[in-house]
Amino acid sequence: MSKSNKKVSRNIVIFIVLSAFLAILSGCAGKDKPIDSDITKPLEPKTIKAISITENDASFNVNIEGNRLLTYTSVKKPVPLSVVLYFP
């Protein structure tokens, strides 16, 4: 290889290495802090607001109201005959 070809090859290698280094550094650059309007406030915790009971000839109804949609798990127990509600 001639001297000029070695210089060109060396310059290309240096260019590739520097380009890769700059790409890595730009990927690690810090981002701007979020503006207060971009931050969402957390929802208030789920709370039970009211429990009401109604009884008909054929059924017994319990209505549980919350400030948001409540998730629950129900377990039917045979003895004594009952239903247990678990609210996470």
C-alpha positions as CSV (number, residue, x, y, z in Angstrom):
1,M,0.0,0.0,0.0
2,S,1.2,3.4,-0.8
3,K,1.7,6.2,1.8
4,S,-1.3,8.2,0.6
5,N,-3.6,5.1,0.8
6,K,-2.5,4.5,4.4
7,K,-3.3,8.1,5.3
8,V,-6.7,7.9,3.7
9,S,-7.5,4.6,5.5
10,R,-6.3,6.0,8.8
11,N,-8.4,9.1,8.3
12,I,-11.5,7.0,7.5
13,V,-10.9,4.9,10.7
14,I,-10.5,8.0,12.8
15,F,-13.7,9.5,11.3
16,I,-15.7,6.3,12.0
17,V,-14.5,6.1,15.6
18,L,-15.2,9.8,16.3
19,S,-18.7,9.5,14.7
20,A,-19.5,6.5,16.9
21,F,-18.2,8.3,20.0
22,L,-20.4,11.4,19.2
23,A,-23.4,9.2,18.6
24,I,-23.0,7.6,22.0
25,L,-22.5,11.0,23.7
26,S,-25.6,12.5,22.1
27,G,-27.7,9.5,23.1
28,C,-26.7,10.1,26.8
29,A,-27.5,13.8,26.7
30,G,-29.8,15.0,29.5
31,K,-33.3,16.0,28.7
32,D,-35.2,19.2,29.8
33,K,-37.0,19.1,33.1
34,P,-40.8,18.7,32.6
35,I,-43.0,21.8,33.0
36,D,-45.4,21.8,35.9
37,S,-48.4,21.6,33.4
38,D,-47.0,18.4,32.0
39,I,-47.1,16.6,35.4
40,T,-50.4,15.0,36.2
41,K,-51.7,14.9,39.7
42,P,-52.3,11.5,41.2
43,L,-55.9,10.4,41.6
44,E,-57.3,10.6,45.1
45,P,-57.5,7.2,46.8
46,K,-60.6,5.1,46.4
47,T,-62.9,5.4,49.3
48,I,-66.3,4.0,50.2
49,K,-68.8,6.9,50.5
50,A,-72.0,5.1,51.4
51,I,-73.5,1.7,52.1
52,S,-77.2,1.2,51.7
53,I,-79.4,-1.9,52.3
54,T,-82.7,-2.8,50.7
55,E,-84.8,-5.9,51.3
56,N,-87.4,-7.4,49.1
57,D,-89.5,-10.6,49.5
58,A,-87.0,-12.6,47.4
59,S,-83.7,-10.7,47.9
60,F,-81.5,-8.7,50.2
61,N,-79.5,-6.0,48.3
62,V,-76.5,-4.1,49.5
63,N,-75.4,-1.1,47.6
64,I,-71.8,0.2,48.1
65,E,-71.0,3.6,46.6
66,G,-67.5,5.0,46.2
67,N,-65.8,8.2,45.0
68,R,-64.6,6.1,41.9
69,L,-65.3,2.7,40.4
70,L,-64.5,0.2,43.1
71,T,-62.9,-3.1,42.3
72,Y,-63.6,-6.1,44.6
73,T,-63.5,-9.8,45.0
74,S,-66.5,-11.7,46.4
75,V,-66.4,-15.0,48.2
76,K,-69.5,-17.0,48.9
77,K,-69.4,-18.9,52.2
78,P,-71.7,-21.8,52.9
79,V,-71.6,-21.9,56.7
80,P,-72.9,-19.5,57.8
81,L,-74.5,-18.6,54.5
82,S,-72.8,-15.3,53.6
83,V,-70.9,-13.3,51.0
84,V,-67.6,-11.6,51.9
85,L,-66.4,-8.7,49.8
86,Y,-62.7,-7.9,49.6
87,F,-61.7,-4.4,48.4
88,P,-58.0,-4.1,47.5
